[in-house]
């Protein structure tokens, strides 16, 4: 099976987006991304920038009719001309002068431009774009939901790539847990996972986290030179990508010497996460899943270890696709409705115990019948048995 997203799919994406633009009364979209949040632009170009933040800008001008124009940092322009689906490539630092000329060549009048990616735009570049459009008398509005909504529904090719990323996550974690023992450092184990991903042609969707001992009390932490100790929790959060499409996978182990209470809490986390995945059905809302998860925690007397760590984007889950963490969040107020062909990380965290905390998170694909995990967390868990 060939894993790729064909150029014909790019054409369909552009057509659907233009239909949504018409409905919203927009004459063009100006889309902004960068290396760290590549999804908005990569969705249309199949190209991801690289280098540091000031050189990794990736913007698009998508008119209702006519050719799409791309704007990139100078170093990335050369690769984009060769590999991107969009071949009209310009230096983003010349945007103020170029935009009026390019807009004048669009075969329809441009009165309103929707901006996608405002939250990522460096203010200096936003001002350049704003000045260029204002000088033409163009009205600017925020239009991020148009692209966010399109990206929620994955095609078969996209789902195949996400499944491949899920398998790569499992393989990377498996390689690391084979070396999991007292005295190993967090950074050593993280490097093993990264090596497996890289050596099999994958990329790093975001940081590869190995968190141990007192560090597990935190909901996120960089792997460090800390050595694994007897009785530690160790959790892995590995996020590989395959041709840009990601998995988000978390798993926890209790080292030899862990107390009965630690083992009980860890087992509760795995069981609860499985119940969360089984609970998901098309048509239900994110907050229904949240409240069911909270109910389980309250019933177990563990709510205080759950609620403080469910705020913000990640909550108990989030979209997954061209980025490891995408909208929507699945929190207590989430009216978002699950539908087939959407992809989520379904995350269960407990923190704040004297001995740290736990994380369990598979990536799942929403189907007509429920949620299909693409990770084998139970199988991975059985690979490590403390002595």
C-alpha positions in Angstrom: 0.0 0.0 0.0 1.4 3.4 -1.0 1.0 6.0 1.7 0.5 9.4 0.3 -2.0 12.2 -0.2 -2.5 12.7 -3.9 -2.5 16.1 -5.7 -6.1 15.4 -6.7 -7.0 15.5 -3.0 -5.4 19.0 -2.9 -7.8 20.0 -5.7 -10.8 18.8 -3.8 -9.7 20.6 -0.6 -9.3 23.9 -2.5 -12.7 23.4 -4.1 -14.4 22.8 -0.8 -12.7 25.7 0.8 -13.8 28.0 -2.0 -17.4 26.9 -1.5 -17.2 27.8 2.2 -15.6 31.2 1.3 -18.5 32.0 -1.0 -21.0 31.1 1.7 -19.1 33.4 4.1 -18.9 36.3 1.6 -15.1 36.2 1.3 -13.2 37.0 -1.8 -10.0 35.5 -0.6 -8.3 33.8 2.3 -4.9 34.7 3.7 -3.7 31.6 5.6 -0.7 31.7 8.0 1.3 28.8 9.5 4.8 28.1 10.7 7.1 25.1 11.3 5.6 24.4 14.8 2.0 24.7 13.7 2.1 23.7 10.1 -1.4 22.4 9.6 -3.2 25.4 8.1 -0.9 25.8 5.1 0.3 22.3 4.8 -3.3 21.2 4.3 -3.2 23.0 0.9 0.5 22.7 -0.1 1.7 19.3 1.2 4.8 21.2 2.3 6.2 21.8 5.8 8.8 24.5 6.4 11.9 24.1 8.5 14.5 26.2 10.3 13.9 28.7 13.1 10.7 30.7 13.6 11.6 33.8 11.6 12.4 31.6 8.5 9.6 29.1 8.9 6.7 31.3 8.0 4.3 29.8 5.5 1.4 31.9 4.2 -1.1 31.5 1.3 -3.3 33.8 -0.6 -6.3 31.7 -1.8 -8.7 33.7 -4.1 -12.2 32.5 -5.0 -10.8 32.1 -8.6 -7.3 32.1 -10.0 -4.0 30.8 -8.8 -3.0 30.4 -5.2 0.1 32.3 -4.1 2.5 31.2 -1.4 4.7 33.3 0.9 7.6 31.8 2.7 10.8 32.7 4.5 13.7 33.1 2.1 15.5 29.8 2.9 12.3 27.7 2.5 11.3 29.2 -0.8 13.8 27.0 -2.7 12.4 23.7 -1.4 8.8 24.9 -1.7 9.3 25.6 -5.4 10.4 22.0 -5.9 8.1 20.1 -3.5 5.0 22.1 -2.8 1.7 21.6 -4.6 1.6 25.5 -4.9 4.2 26.6 -7.3 3.8 30.4 -7.1 6.3 31.1 -4.3 7.3 34.5 -2.9 9.4 35.9 -0.1 7.1 36.7 2.8 9.3 39.7 3.8 8.4 41.3 0.5 4.7 40.8 1.1 3.8 44.4 1.6 4.9 45.3 -2.0 3.8 42.0 -3.6 0.3 41.6 -2.2 -1.3 44.6 -4.0 0.2 43.4 -7.4 -1.0 39.9 -6.9 -4.5 41.0 -5.8 -4.8 43.2 -8.9 -4.2 40.1 -11.0 -7.1 38.1 -9.4 -9.9 37.8 -12.0 -12.6 39.1 -9.6 -12.9 42.1 -7.3 -11.5 41.6 -3.8 -13.3 43.5 -1.1 -13.1 41.1 1.9 -10.2 38.8 2.9 -10.6 36.3 5.7 -7.5 35.6 7.8 -6.7 32.1 9.0 -4.1 31.6 11.7 -4.3 34.9 13.4 -3.2 33.2 16.7 0.1 32.2 15.0 0.9 35.4 13.1 4.0 37.4 14.4 2.7 40.9 14.9 5.3 42.4 12.5 4.2 40.1 9.6 0.5 40.7 10.4 1.0 44.4 10.2 2.7 44.0 6.8 -0.2 42.0 5.5 -2.7 44.4 7.1 -1.0 47.5 5.6 -0.8 45.9 2.1 -4.5 45.0 2.1 -5.7 48.2 3.8 -3.9 50.2 1.1 -6.2 48.5 -1.4 -9.3 49.3 0.6 -9.8 45.6 1.6 -11.8 44.7 4.7 -10.1 42.0 6.9 -12.0 39.5 9.0 -11.1 36.4 11.0 -11.9 33.2 9.2 -10.1 30.4 10.9 -13.1 28.2 11.4 -13.4 27.7 7.6 -10.1 25.7 7.5 -10.5 24.2 11.0 -13.8 22.6 10.0 -12.4 21.3 6.7 -9.4 19.7 8.5 -11.7 17.8 11.0 -12.8 15.2 8.4 -10.1 12.9 7.2 -10.0 11.2 3.9 -9.0 7.5 3.5 -5.5 8.5 2.6 -5.2 10.7 5.6 -6.6 8.0 7.9 -4.1 5.5 6.4 -1.2 7.9 7.3 -2.6 8.4 10.8 -2.8 4.7 11.3 0.8 4.4 10.2 1.8 7.0 12.6 0.0 5.1 15.4 1.9 1.9 14.6 5.1 3.9 14.6 4.3 5.3 18.0 3.7 1.8 19.4 7.0 0.6 17.9 8.9 3.5 19.2 7.5 3.0 22.7 8.1 -0.7 22.5 11.8 -0.1 21.7 12.1 2.2 24.7 10.3 0.0 27.2 12.6 -2.9 26.2 15.4 -0.7 27.7 13.3 0.5 30.7 15.2 -0.3 33.9 16.5 1.2 37.1 19.3 3.6 36.3 18.3 4.5 32.7 17.8 8.2 32.2 14.7 9.9 30.8 16.7 11.4 27.9 18.2 7.9 27.0 14.7 6.4 26.7 13.4 9.4 24.8 16.3 9.1 22.3 15.5 5.4 21.7 11.9 6.3 20.7 13.1 9.2 18.5 15.7 6.9 16.8 13.1 4.3 15.9 10.8 7.0 14.4 13.6 8.6 12.4 15.1 5.3 11.2 11.8 4.2 9.8 11.2 7.3 7.8 8.9 9.1 10.3 9.2 12.6 11.7 8.8 14.1 15.1 5.3 15.5 15.4 6.2 17.2 18.7 8.4 16.5 21.7 9.1 12.8 22.8 8.5 12.9 26.5 9.8 10.4 29.0 8.8 11.6 32.5 9.7 9.8 35.7 9.4 9.9 39.5 8.5 13.3 40.9 8.4 14.8 37.4 5.2 12.8 36.8 3.4 15.1 39.2 3.5 17.6 36.3 1.2 17.3 33.3 4.2 18.0 31.0 8.0 18.0 31.4 11.1 17.7 29.2 13.1 14.5 29.5 16.2 15.1 31.5 19.3 13.3 32.8 17.3 12.0 35.8 17.8 8.3 36.4 14.9 6.0 36.8 14.6 4.9 40.4 12.9 2.0 42.2 9.2 2.6 42.8 8.9 5.3 40.1 6.1 5.9 37.8 7.4 6.4 34.2 5.2 7.7 31.5 5.9 8.0 27.8 4.2 10.5 25.5 5.4 9.9 21.9 4.1 11.8 18.9 5.5 10.6 15.5 4.2 11.8 12.2 4.2 10.1 8.8 4.2 12.5 5.8 2.9 15.1 8.1 0.1 13.1 9.8 0.5 12.5 13.5 -0.3 10.2 16.4 -0.5 11.2 20.0 0.2 8.3 22.3 0.7 8.2 26.1 1.4 5.2 28.4 2.5 4.7 32.0 4.5 2.1 33.8 5.2 1.4 37.5 8.7 0.4 38.2 9.6 -2.5 40.5 9.1 -1.5 44.1 6.0 0.6 43.4 3.4 0.4 46.1 0.0 -1.3 45.9 -1.6 2.2 45.8 0.5 3.2 42.8 -0.4 0.0 41.0 -4.1 0.6 41.8 -4.0 4.1 40.5 -2.2 3.1 37.3 -4.7 0.3 36.7 -7.6 2.7 37.3 -6.1 5.0 34.6 -5.9 2.3 32.0 -9.4 1.0 32.8 -10.9 4.5 32.8 -9.3 5.4 29.4 -10.7 2.2 27.9 -14.1 3.1 29.3 -13.8 6.6 27.8 -13.0 5.2 24.3 -15.9 2.7 24.6 -18.3 5.5 25.6 -17.7 7.6 22.5 -20.5 7.4 19.9 -21.1 9.5 16.8 -23.6 12.3 17.6 -22.5 12.8 21.2 -20.7 15.9 22.5 -17.3 16.4 24.0 -18.8 17.6 27.3 -20.8 14.3 27.5 -17.5 12.4 27.4 -16.0 14.8 29.9 -18.8 14.5 32.4 -18.8 10.8 32.2 -15.1 10.7 32.8 -15.5 13.1 35.8 -18.3 10.9 37.1 -16.0 7.8 37.1 -13.3 9.8 39.0 -15.8 11.1 41.5 -17.1 7.6 42.1 -13.5 6.5 42.8 -12.8 9.5 45.1 -10.2 10.8 42.7 -11.8 14.0 41.3 -9.2 16.3 42.9 -6.4 14.5 41.0 -8.4 14.9 37.7 -10.1 18.2 37.5 -7.1 20.6 37.8 -5.4 19.0 34.8 -8.3 19.2 32.4 -8.2 22.9 31.5 -7.3 24.4 28.2 -6.7 22.9 24.8 -5.9 19.4 25.8 -8.6 18.8 28.5 -9.4 15.1 28.2 -8.8 15.0 24.5 -8.2 17.0 21.3 -8.1 16.7 17.6 -5.2 15.0 15.9 -4.1 15.4 12.2 -1.4 17.5 10.6 -0.6 18.6 14.1 -0.4 16.6 17.3 -2.8 18.9 19.1 -5.6 20.4 17.0 -9.0 21.8 17.8 -11.4 21.0 19.2 -10.7 20.5 22.9 -12.9 18.0 24.7 -13.6 19.8 28.0 -16.5 20.5 30.4 -18.1 23.0 28.0 -17.4 21.3 24.7 -20.5 21.4 22.5 -18.4 19.7 19.8 -20.1 16.7 18.2 -18.2 13.6 17.3 -18.7 12.5 13.7 -17.2 9.7 11.6 -13.7 10.2 10.1 -12.6 12.6 12.8 -9.5 11.8 14.8 -8.8 12.5 18.5 -6.3 11.9 21.2 -8.4 10.6 24.2 -6.3 11.5 27.2 -6.7 10.5 30.9 -4.4 12.2 33.4 -4.2 12.0 37.2 -1.6 14.1 39.0 -0.9 15.4 42.5 -0.2 12.2 44.4 2.8 12.1 46.7 4.3 9.6 44.2 3.5 11.6 41.0 0.9 11.0 38.4 -0.2 8.9 35.4 -1.1 9.4 31.7 -2.9 7.1 29.3 -3.7 8.3 25.8 -4.5 6.5 22.5 -5.3 8.1 19.3 -8.7 7.1 18.0 -10.6 7.3 14.7 -14.4 8.0 15.0 -16.4 5.4 13.0 -20.1 4.9 12.4 -20.2 2.7 15.5 -17.8 4.4 18.0 -14.1 5.0 18.4 -11.4 2.8 16.9 -8.0 3.0 18.8 -5.0 3.0 16.5 -2.6 2.2 19.4 -2.3 -1.1 21.2 -1.8 0.2 24.7 -2.8 -3.0 26.4 -0.3 -4.9 24.3 2.5 -2.4 25.1 1.6 -2.5 28.8 2.1 -6.2 28.9 5.6 -5.9 27.5 6.9 -4.6 30.8 6.4 -6.5 34.0 8.3 -5.2 37.1 10.3 -7.8 39.0 
